[in-house]
Amino acid sequence: MSGKYLLRELARHKAGTFAHIIHRNALLSPQREAYVYNGERVTFSEYNTRVNRLVNALYKAGLKKGDVLGILSWGCLEYVDLCGAAMKGGFIASPFNARLKADELDYLINYSEAGILFVGPELADLVRSLKPRLPKVRTLVCLEDPAAEMLGYDDLVSAGSVEEPDVGVEEEDPVCIIYTSGTTGLPRGALYTQRCFIDDSRTLVIDMGLEQGDKRLQISPLFHIAGNTHMRAFMYIGGTSVIVKFFDPASALKLIQDEKITHVDMVPTHLAAMLAVPDVEKYDVSSLKMMFYGGSSMPTELLRQGMKTFGLIFAQGYGQSESGPMISHLSKEEHNVLDRSEEEQKILTSAGRPDIGVQVRVVDERDHDVEPGQIGEITIKSGHIMSGYWNKPEDTQATLIDGWLHTGDMGYYDENGYIYIADRKKDMIISGGENVYPREVEDIVYEHPAVREAAVFGIPDPYWVEKVHAVVSLKRGGSLTAEELIAFCKKRLAGYKVPKSVDFVDELPKNAAEKIMKKELKGKYW
């Protein structure tokens, strides 16, 4: 739409909601690309139309504002349509981890109270087998390709009008449930409002220095808080997201080259995989402005290798499913310390400093602030932390105390405000009465040139109660024995922190966010 009614039309949806952002992009940048997937290109005008059609079709099918849209799929265009439908239609998107097994999904889908479940074609057989265990799910809709016993997505949206839905979305309306990764127990759903998502997206735009026309590679899953947030930040600024269904390091590098990608958001395992691609230097990645990492701690040696290969374009964000996620960040400029003193390089092991609009405190067991250098629990307050856990008021009360989110992450800060993560509170090893933080040990293990990936955790021991144990995968052609690795660590760590035993595996198990699943590794020993 253009002409004398443009400004009136821009005011149709309430500012401070993503309903307004989606509509605004369609009006002001109609021909700019919003999404690219598998060769298909969707402009902001087309995306708005797709979302409108879906919202109106869902209302026509009997859904109402506040209903939960279950999503079990890998990334695709229909996935981002569903995210937009929640934003414009007043629904609550409930994306589930596509790597979960049947029993885990049984629990989560029932916990979500979703009455409709949108399913990716790769997961259709699994969901059909689960259907008798999902009494609340009345409708199954298959995305992309038709599937037996499911309504086709195209058949659903064909009944929807392209007109702007007249829903009246408010800033405090819930819009999404993001589930914790479940690395230490059953996942819980962090509930977010429109206002939270707007506030968090704005923070990430500032952190990354985003501009309209920037283009990102979507390799982080949309059901993970990081992938979801980066998708929203680019929607907020009017940038383009190139969606990848399954991560392949060589294919990712080629997409960066061919699509002239400016931004990539990743976890450490993505970087390790790209660095391991033969002749990685042959790809033209000169369009890249930033490689933004988070999700789990980045071994310092891996980061050094990344900067030597791709340049000084790395930035880091620290957060979690309950925090929005933005808590702190280490900027691209702050990474530029490789040629400086060891003391100045130490900030590469930090999570940066608190983001704009985020307050951070490190506290002891009584919620008293600890001094710089002392380890305590990281707590935060911001405009984008979760409003609470979905249908878990007791857990919410235990985690949100006087407006402060207790993260369960242990860490410390220095005199300049840089935050250092020691480890998850639940992952701390107590060996012979001494506290050992796995992250510190893992950083040393990663320094060995033969090591590709590593996980350190405590296992039962009759003498130490818990002993430090490492599980390691090696680089292609790498050679290393347990004795050699233990000797390597002894030169760099206090004796009580050194692994007492080491196992070697081809691959470490990971969840959908590419985090190493220590819970799965620990199960063998406990």
RAFEN-V244215 format. One record per residue. N is the residue number from 1. RES is the residue in one letter. NEAR is the number of other C-alpha atoms within 8 Angstrom. Layout:
N;RES;NEAR
N;RES;NEAR
This chain:
1;M;4
2;S;6
3;G;5
4;K;5
5;Y;7
6;L;10
7;L;7
8;R;7
9;E;7
10;L;11
11;A;9
12;R;7
13;H;11
14;K;12
15;A;7
16;G;9
17;T;15
18;F;12
19;A;13
20;H;14
21;I;11
22;I;12
23;H;11
24;R;10
25;N;12
26;A;13
27;L;12
28;L;6
29;S;11
30;P;11
31;Q;7
32;R;8
33;E;11
34;A;14
35;Y;12
36;V;13
37;Y;11
38;N;6
39;G;5
40;E;6
41;R;9
42;V;10
43;T;12
44;F;15
45;S;12
46;E;10
47;Y;12
48;N;11
49;T;10
50;R;10
51;V;13
52;N;16
53;R;15
54;L;14
55;V;14
56;N;13
57;A;14
58;L;12
59;Y;9
60;K;9
61;A;6
62;G;6
63;L;8
64;K;7
65;K;8
66;G;8
67;D;10
68;V;13
69;L;15
70;G;15
71;I;12
72;L;13
73;S;14
74;W;11
75;G;11
76;C;11
77;L;9
78;E;8
79;Y;11
80;V;9
81;D;12
82;L;12
83;C;9
84;G;12
85;A;14
86;A;15
87;M;14
88;K;15
89;G;12
90;G;15
91;F;16
92;I;13
93;A;14
94;S;13
95;P;12
96;F;13
97;N;10
98;A;9
99;R;6
100;L;7
101;K;6
102;A;8
103;D;6
104;E;8
105;L;10
106;D;11
107;Y;8
108;L;10
109;I;12
110;N;11
111;Y;6
112;S;11
113;E;9
114;A;14
115;G;12
116;I;12
117;L;13
118;F;13
119;V;14
120;G;12
121;P;12
122;E;6
123;L;11
124;A;11
125;D;7
126;L;8
127;V;9
128;R;8
129;S;7
130;L;10
131;K;9
132;P;6
133;R;6
134;L;10
135;P;8
136;K;8
137;V;12
138;R;7
139;T;9
140;L;12
141;V;12
142;C;16
143;L;12
144;E;9
145;D;7
146;P;11
147;A;10
148;A;4
149;E;6
150;M;10
151;L;12
152;G;12
153;Y;11
154;D;6
155;D;8
156;L;12
157;V;11
158;S;8
159;A;10
160;G;14
161;S;8
162;V;9
163;E;7
164;E;5
165;P;9
166;D;4
167;V;8
168;G;7
169;V;13
170;E;8
171;E;10
172;E;7
173;D;9
174;P;12
175;V;14
176;C;11
177;I;13
178;I;15
179;Y;12
180;T;10
181;S;8
182;G;8
183;T;7
184;T;6
185;G;5
186;L;5
187;P;9
188;R;9
189;G;11
190;A;15
191;L;14
192;Y;16
193;T;14
194;Q;16
195;R;12
196;C;13
197;F;13
198;I;12
199;D;10
200;D;14
201;S;13
202;R;10
203;T;12
204;L;12
205;V;12
206;I;8
207;D;9
208;M;8
209;G;6
210;L;9
211;E;8
212;Q;7
213;G;8
214;D;12
215;K;12
216;R;14
217;L;15
218;Q;13
219;I;13
220;S;11
221;P;13
222;L;12
223;F;10
224;H;14
225;I;12
226;A;12
227;G;14
228;N;11
229;T;14
230;H;11
231;M;11
232;R;10
233;A;12
234;F;15
235;M;12
236;Y;12
237;I;10
238;G;12
239;G;15
240;T;14
241;S;13
242;V;11
243;I;14
244;V;12
245;K;8
246;F;6
247;F;8
248;D;6
249;P;10
250;A;8
251;S;8
252;A;10
253;L;11
254;K;9
255;L;11
256;I;15
257;Q;13
258;D;7
259;E;6
260;K;11
261;I;16
262;T;12
263;H;13
264;V;13
265;D;15
266;M;13
267;V;15
268;P;14
269;T;9
270;H;10
271;L;11
272;A;10
273;A;9
274;M;11
275;L;10
276;A;7
277;V;9
278;P;4
279;D;5
280;V;9
281;E;6
282;K;5
283;Y;8
284;D;8
285;V;11
286;S;5
287;S;10
288;L;13
289;K;7
290;M;12
291;M;12
292;F;12
293;Y;13
294;G;15
295;G;13
296;S;7
297;S;7
298;M;11
299;P;11
300;T;11
301;E;9
302;L;12
303;L;9
304;R;9
305;Q;9
306;G;11
307;M;11
308;K;8
309;T;8
310;F;8
311;G;8
312;L;9
313;I;11
314;F;13
315;A;14
316;Q;12
317;G;14
318;Y;13
319;G;12
320;Q;11
321;S;13
322;E;12
323;S;14
324;G;16
325;P;15
326;M;14
327;I;13
328;S;13
329;H;15
330;L;13
331;S;11
332;K;11
333;E;5
334;E;9
335;H;13
336;N;8
337;V;9
338;L;7
339;D;5
340;R;7
341;S;7
342;E;6
343;E;5
344;E;8
345;Q;10
346;K;8
347;I;11
348;L;9
349;T;9
350;S;11
351;A;16
352;G;15
353;R;10
354;P;13
355;D;11
356;I;5
357;G;7
358;V;12
359;Q;8
360;V;10
361;R;8
362;V;14
363;V;13
364;D;10
365;E;6
366;R;5
367;D;6
368;H;7
369;D;8
370;V;10
371;E;5
372;P;8
373;G;7
374;Q;9
375;I;10
376;G;12
377;E;14
378;I;15
379;T;12
380;I;14
381;K;11
382;S;8
383;G;10
384;H;12
385;I;13
386;M;13
387;S;8
388;G;11
389;Y;13
390;W;11
391;N;4
392;K;8
393;P;9
394;E;6
395;D;8
396;T;10
397;Q;8
398;A;7
399;T;10
400;L;11
401;I;9
402;D;4
403;G;6
404;W;10
405;L;13
406;H;11
407;T;12
408;G;9
409;D;11
410;M;13
411;G;15
412;Y;15
413;Y;13
414;D;9
415;E;6
416;N;5
417;G;8
418;Y;13
419;I;13
420;Y;11
421;I;10
422;A;13
423;D;12
424;R;9
425;K;9
426;K;6
427;D;9
428;M;13
429;I;13
430;I;12
431;S;14
432;G;9
433;G;5
434;E;7
435;N;8
436;V;10
437;Y;11
438;P;14
439;R;10
440;E;8
441;V;13
442;E;12
443;D;11
444;I;11
445;V;11
446;Y;15
447;E;9
448;H;9
449;P;5
450;A;9
451;V;14
452;R;10
453;E;10
454;A;13
455;A;11
456;V;13
457;F;13
458;G;13
459;I;11
460;P;9
461;D;8
462;P;6
463;Y;5
464;W;8
465;V;10
466;E;13
467;K;14
468;V;15
469;H;12
470;A;12
471;V;12
472;V;14
473;S;13
474;L;15
475;K;8
476;R;4
477;G;5
478;G;8
479;S;6
480;L;8
481;T;6
482;A;9
483;E;6
484;E;8
485;L;11
486;I;12
487;A;8
488;F;9
489;C;12
490;K;10
491;K;6
492;R;7
493;L;10
494;A;7
495;G;6
496;Y;8
497;K;9
498;V;12
499;P;13
500;K;8
501;S;9
502;V;10
503;D;8
504;F;8
505;V;9
506;D;6
507;E;5
508;L;12
509;P;8
510;K;9
511;N;10
512;A;10
513;A;11
514;E;9
515;K;11
516;I;9
517;M;11
518;K;9
519;K;8
520;E;8
521;L;9
522;K;11
523;G;7
524;K;6
525;Y;7
526;W;6
